[in-house]
């Protein structure tokens, strides 16, 4: 039973890392879009 618990915890940790990476990529894309829009307005 301990192995199953450890495996489940490891899976949760891995999925959390994947979720955070995807979220950070989305945030970065939005910031780049905003920055690009501001630069376009200033030229």
N, C-alpha and C positions, 0 to 999 in steps of 0.2 A: 504494500500500500504506500509505503514511503517513496518508492521509485515513481509511482504514478503521480504523487503530489509534487515531487521534484520536477518531473517532466512537464506537468501542467504549469508550474510556476515559470519554468524556462520558456515555455511557449507564450505565456502572457508577456514576459519581458521582451521576447523577440517581436511579438506583434505590436507592443507599445513602441518599440524603436521604429518599426516600419511606419506606424501611424504618424509618429512625430516627424519622420523624414518626409513623408508625403505632405504633411501640413506645412512644414518649413518650405518645401518647394513651391507650394501654392502661394504662401506669403511672399516669397522672393519674386515670383512671377507678377503678383499684383503690384509690388513696389516698383519693379522694372516698368510696368505699364504706366504707373503714375508718373514716374520720373521721365519717361519718354514723352508723355503728354505735356508735362511742364516745360520740357526742353523745346517741344514743338511750338508751344505758345510763346516762348521767349525769342524765337528766331524770326 
